[in-house]
Amino acid sequence: MAFLIILDLNIAQKFGGEMELLDRLESRVDHATVGTIITFLFVLRLALRYFYGAPNLPSTMPKWQIYAAHTGHYGLYTLMGLLMITGFISASFASDTIIIFNNFNLAFADHNENLFMLVRGVHEFCTNAIIFLIIVHIVAALYHHFIARDRTTIKMLKFWTAKAN
């Protein structure tokens, strides 16, 4: 899922540059298709998190790090959800068709430029915020693995055994 998110963010970053219309439309389709796959995986991840819980944090972890971990994770989940919702809303009000999986047109609503731009602005803000949180998350994982050596990163990679630990 992390790989797909990074791939989708990379596809989306191309929108800011100069592109031919056909390339822009093709990139929108790629972005929407990968975003749809991420949405399905996100729902699966939420279900797994509900059934298996999150890994326990080390008992030696300072309270401020516990607070930061919870805030960061809730922030990531919130931003992922907002990105998906605003992505689908902006796609539905897009002026051009956005066909995903060669079958489904996401641009089904009447084009509304004001609503499209408003939702797209929220989508872009969430994109920048999630990039920041992803970087913080990676730095924190590296800290726990190489400096604190408290097995937090290993537990995160094996979240499905969290209740057994």
ZIDA-V814608 format. One line per field, one symbol per residue. ss: DSSP state (H for helix, E for strand, L for the rest). phi: phi as a letter, one per 20 degrees, with the letter a starting at -180 (. if undefined). burial: b if it has 9 or more other ideal C-beta (glycine too) atoms within 8 Angstrom, else e. Layout:
# ZIDA-V814608
ss = ???
phi = ???
burial = ???
This chain:
# ZIDA-V814608
ss = LHHHHHHHHHHHHHHHLLLLHHHHHHHHHHHHHHHHHHHHHHHHHHHHHHHHLLLLLLLLLLHHHHHHHHHHHHHHHHHHHHHHHHHHHHHHLLLLLLEELLLEELLLLLLLHHHHHHHHHHHHHHHHHHHHHHHHHHHHHHHHHHHHLLLHHHHHHLHHHHHHL
phi = .fffffffffffffffefbfgffffffffgfffffffffffffffffffffdmdffegfeffgfffffffffffffffffffffffffffffdffdfcedllcdefeeeffcgffgffffffffffffffffffffffffffgfeddfldmffffffdffdgffe
burial = eeebbbbbbebbebbeeebeeeebbebbbbbbbbbbbbbebbeebbebbeebeebeebeebeeeebebbeebbebbbebbbbbbebbbbbbbbbeeebbbeeeeebbeeebeeebbeebbebbeebbebbbebbebbeebbbbbbeeeeeebbebbebbeebeee
